[in-house]
Amino acid sequence: MNKVVILILFFIFGITSTQGQTEEQKNIYKQAFEEQLQMIKGVKKIDFKRAVYLSENSFYEGKLNYEAFCNEISTTGNKLKALIKQKSLENYKTAGNWATFTYVMDSLPVNNFKPFTYDFEDFMGDKDWTKMFVTKLIKSKSGNCHSLPYYYKILCEEIGAKASLALAPNHVYIKHVDEKGQWSNVELTNGGFPRDQWIIKQMAISVESIKSGIYMSPLSQKESIAMTMFDLTNAYEFQYGYDDFVLQTTDSALKYFPNNICLLMMKSNCVKYKIEKERKKPKQNLKLIDTQIALYKKTIAKIDNLGHKDMPPEIYEEWVKSVEEEKAKRNITTNR
């Protein structure tokens, strides 16, 4: 056979094979999305641990081992229960929260004297999206303001304690009810329990955003699942870019968490991309462009009305470093 023909055939079938493989990988995302959607709809029992796994496993093309993931969480959970019993704290409502915080932040025999640390390298996941993952955190014992509170919540729920995610600009932290029945903040970035006023000041949170509930409010279980759907969308976009799947997932999650600023911003970015893509075509669909522009303006208007204000990544990085320096001054990681 002519060498040129062979090369052409190889090129054609090579492209077909790659496209088929990509579709298979995208299908893993779609299956994960459907399971998360069943949770948020109430068709399946809400399982935050499972929902987090689904997002991360999709990025890894279905190669993570769920049984191993669960066993790791279960083993740690048993250690935390033993710690509570050892300290005779069984009768305290917040015993599980204390044990989880201690395991993550302190240097103790239960964690082999290796507390979890903040990973300052590419902490926003711009180059490596796995920086956001709980599985990465468990393996390396270092994470960020996404993986640390997610892991905290998973461990609390593993041992029957309650912990809620809460949002701030570019940030996630924990809220839980204390012994007096009041909401308490847990900041895993610096291992502290800051008051609301400190968070407002440090994160430059507007009064409007607090009133609208987009920041500083404890998320419900369904809203937490919506956050894992956002994570799934983010991972998908990181690998494949913006397409209709991104809009489908964000719109579905927004039905159950309509004021989620992360989802709204993802939607606006996707719509903007679609407008720009259509404008680059030789023969533009003007009706489609007009429709998408209207949708983009509507989404941006809602974001503005909710009181959201951007915190530039470099400003957030400065804040993270400042709290780490404060943590070092206070010698917050100690042997107990």
C-alpha positions in Angstrom: 0.0 0.0 0.0 1.2 3.5 -0.8 3.0 5.1 2.2 1.0 8.3 1.8 -2.3 6.3 1.9 -1.1 4.5 5.0 -0.3 7.8 6.7 -3.7 9.3 5.8 -5.5 6.2 7.2 -3.4 6.3 10.3 -4.2 10.0 10.8 -8.0 9.5 10.3 -8.3 6.5 12.5 -6.0 8.1 15.1 -8.3 11.1 15.3 -11.4 8.8 15.5 -9.8 6.8 18.3 -8.9 10.0 20.3 -12.4 11.4 19.9 -13.9 8.1 21.1 -11.7 8.1 24.1 -12.6 11.7 24.9 -16.3 10.9 24.7 -15.8 8.0 27.1 -14.1 10.3 29.5 -16.8 12.9 29.2 -19.4 10.2 29.9 -17.8 9.6 33.3 -18.6 13.2 34.1 -22.1 12.9 32.9 -22.7 9.7 35.0 -21.3 11.5 38.0 -23.5 14.5 37.4 -26.6 12.3 37.2 -25.8 10.7 40.5 -25.2 14.0 42.2 -28.4 15.3 40.7 -30.3 12.4 42.1 -28.9 13.3 45.5 -30.0 16.9 45.3 -33.4 15.9 44.0 -33.9 13.5 46.9 -34.1 10.5 44.7 -30.9 9.1 46.3 -29.8 9.7 49.9 -27.5 12.7 50.2 -23.9 11.5 50.7 -21.4 14.4 50.7 -18.4 12.0 50.8 -19.7 10.1 47.8 -20.5 13.4 45.9 -16.9 14.7 46.5 -15.5 11.4 45.3 -17.7 11.5 42.1 -16.2 14.9 41.1 -12.6 13.9 41.7 -13.0 10.4 40.2 -14.3 12.0 37.0 -11.2 14.1 36.6 -9.1 11.0 37.1 -11.1 9.3 34.3 -12.8 6.8 36.6 -9.5 5.4 38.0 -10.0 6.2 41.7 -11.0 3.3 44.0 -14.1 4.2 46.0 -13.7 1.3 48.4 -10.1 2.4 49.2 -11.3 6.1 49.6 -14.1 5.0 52.0 -11.7 2.7 54.0 -9.3 5.6 54.5 -12.1 7.8 55.8 -13.5 5.0 58.0 -10.1 4.2 59.5 -9.5 7.8 60.4 -13.1 8.0 61.8 -12.3 5.1 64.2 -9.2 6.9 65.4 -11.3 10.0 66.1 -13.9 8.0 68.0 -11.1 6.4 70.1 -9.7 9.9 70.8 -13.0 11.1 72.0 -13.3 8.1 74.3 -9.8 8.5 75.5 -10.5 12.1 76.6 -13.9 11.1 78.0 -15.8 13.6 75.8 -18.6 11.3 74.7 -21.3 13.5 76.4 -20.3 16.7 74.6 -22.3 17.6 71.5 -19.2 19.1 69.9 -16.9 16.1 70.7 -16.8 15.1 67.0 -15.9 18.6 65.9 -13.1 18.8 68.5 -11.7 15.5 67.5 -11.7 16.3 63.8 -10.2 19.7 64.3 -7.5 18.3 66.6 -6.7 15.5 64.1 -6.3 18.0 61.3 -4.6 20.8 63.0 -2.6 19.5 65.9 0.6 17.3 66.2 -0.5 14.2 68.0 0.1 10.4 68.1 -3.3 9.9 66.4 -1.9 11.6 63.2 1.7 10.4 63.7 2.6 13.9 64.8 1.9 15.2 61.3 -0.9 17.8 61.2 -2.2 18.9 57.8 -0.6 22.0 56.3 -1.6 24.7 53.8 -0.2 24.1 50.3 0.9 27.5 49.0 2.0 26.3 45.6 -0.7 26.9 43.0 -3.3 26.9 45.8 -6.0 28.1 43.4 -5.4 25.1 41.1 -4.7 27.2 38.1 -2.0 24.8 36.8 -3.0 21.6 38.6 -6.7 21.2 39.4 -6.0 18.2 41.7 -4.7 20.8 44.2 -8.4 21.3 45.1 -9.0 17.6 45.8 -9.6 15.8 49.1 -7.8 12.7 47.7 -4.7 14.8 47.2 -5.0 16.2 50.7 -5.2 12.8 52.2 -2.2 11.6 50.3 0.0 14.6 50.8 -1.4 15.9 54.1 -1.4 19.4 52.6 -4.4 21.2 51.1 -6.1 24.5 50.6 -9.3 26.4 51.7 -11.3 24.0 49.5 -10.0 20.5 50.4 -9.4 21.2 54.1 -13.0 22.2 55.0 -14.4 19.5 52.7 -12.3 16.9 54.5 -13.3 18.3 57.8 -17.0 17.9 56.9 -16.5 14.4 55.6 -14.7 13.3 58.8 -17.4 14.9 61.0 -20.2 13.2 59.2 -18.2 9.9 59.3 -18.4 9.9 63.1 -21.9 11.4 63.5 -20.9 15.0 64.1 -22.3 18.0 62.2 -20.4 20.6 60.2 -21.6 23.0 57.5 -19.6 24.6 54.7 -19.7 28.4 54.5 -18.5 30.7 51.7 -16.5 33.9 51.6 -14.9 35.5 48.5 -12.7 32.8 46.9 -12.9 30.9 50.2 -14.6 28.1 52.0 -14.7 27.6 55.8 -16.7 25.7 58.4 -19.6 26.6 60.7 -20.9 24.4 63.4 -23.2 24.8 66.4 -21.3 25.0 69.7 -22.2 23.7 73.1 -24.4 26.7 73.8 -26.3 26.3 70.6 -24.6 29.2 68.8 -22.9 29.1 65.4 -19.2 28.9 65.6 -16.7 29.5 62.8 -13.8 27.1 62.1 -11.0 28.5 59.9 -8.7 25.7 58.8 -6.4 28.1 57.0 -4.9 29.3 60.3 -6.4 26.8 62.8 -8.6 29.3 64.5 -12.2 30.1 65.5 -12.7 33.6 64.2 -15.7 35.8 64.9 -17.9 37.0 62.1 -16.5 40.5 62.4 -13.0 39.3 61.7 -14.1 37.3 58.6 -16.0 40.4 57.3 -13.0 42.6 57.8 -10.3 40.3 56.5 -12.2 39.1 53.5 -13.7 42.6 52.7 -17.2 41.2 52.6 -20.0 43.7 51.8 -23.1 44.1 53.9 -25.2 43.4 50.8 -23.6 40.0 50.2 -24.3 39.0 53.8 -27.9 40.1 53.6 -28.4 38.2 50.4 -26.9 35.1 52.0 -24.2 34.4 49.4 -21.5 34.6 52.1 -21.1 33.5 55.7 -24.3 31.5 55.9 -24.1 27.8 56.8 -24.9 25.7 53.7 -27.6 23.1 53.8 -26.9 19.5 52.7 -28.5 20.1 49.3 -26.5 23.3 48.9 -23.3 21.3 49.8 -24.1 18.8 47.0 -24.6 21.8 44.7 -21.0 22.8 45.6 -19.8 19.4 44.5 -21.6 19.8 41.3 -19.8 23.1 40.8 -16.5 21.2 41.5 -17.5 18.7 38.9 -18.2 21.5 36.4 -14.9 23.2 37.2 -12.9 20.0 36.7 -14.7 19.4 33.4 -14.0 22.9 32.2 -10.4 22.5 33.2 -10.0 19.5 31.0 -12.4 20.2 28.1 -13.4 23.8 28.2 -16.8 25.4 28.1 -19.7 23.6 26.3 -23.3 22.8 26.8 -22.5 20.3 29.6 -21.1 23.2 31.7 -24.4 25.1 31.3 -26.4 22.0 32.0 -24.7 21.3 35.3 -24.7 24.9 36.5 -28.4 25.4 35.6 -29.3 22.2 37.4 -27.4 23.1 40.5 -28.8 26.6 40.5 -32.3 25.3 40.8 -31.4 24.1 44.3 -28.9 26.8 45.2 -30.1 29.8 43.1 -27.9 32.4 44.9 -24.7 30.4 44.7 -22.2 33.0 43.5 -19.7 30.3 42.3 -22.3 28.7 40.0 -23.5 32.1 38.7 -20.0 33.2 37.8 -19.3 29.9 36.1 -22.5 30.3 34.1 -21.6 33.9 33.1 -18.2 32.8 32.0 -19.6 30.0 29.9 -22.2 32.2 28.2 -19.5 34.8 27.5 -17.4 32.1 25.9 -20.3 31.0 23.7 -20.9 34.6 22.5 -17.2 35.0 21.6 -17.0 31.7 19.9 -20.1 32.4 17.7 -18.7 35.9 16.8 -15.6 34.3 15.4 -17.5 32.2 12.9 -17.6 33.4 9.3 -21.4 33.1 9.3 -22.7 34.2 12.6 -26.0 33.2 14.2 -27.1 36.7 15.2 -30.2 35.5 16.9 -28.2 33.2 19.1 -25.7 35.9 19.9 -28.5 38.3 21.0 -30.1 35.6 23.1 -26.8 34.8 24.8 -26.0 38.4 25.4 -29.4 38.9 27.1 -28.7 35.8 29.3 -25.2 37.1 30.1 -26.5 40.5 31.2 -29.2 38.9 33.3 -26.7 36.7 35.1 -24.3 39.5 35.7 -27.1 41.7 37.0 -28.0 39.0 39.5 -24.4 38.7 40.6 -24.2 42.4 41.2 -27.6 42.6 43.0 -26.4 39.9 45.4 -23.6 42.2 46.5 -20.7 40.2 45.2 -17.4 41.9 44.8 -14.3 40.3 43.4 -11.3 39.6 45.5 -8.2 39.5 43.2 -6.2 36.2 43.6 -3.1 38.2 44.5 -5.0 39.9 47.4 -6.3 36.5 48.6 -2.8 35.1 48.4 -1.5 37.9 50.6 -4.3 37.2 53.1 -3.5 33.4 53.2 0.2 34.2 53.8 -0.7 36.7 56.6 -2.8 34.2 58.5 -0.1 31.5 58.2 2.4 34.0 59.7 0.0 34.7 62.5 -0.4 31.0 63.0 3.3 30.6 63.3 3.5 33.5 65.8 0.9 31.8 68.0 2.6 28.4 67.7 -0.8 27.0 67.0 0.5 23.5 66.1 1.6 22.0 69.3 2.1 18.5 70.9 -0.8 17.9 73.3 
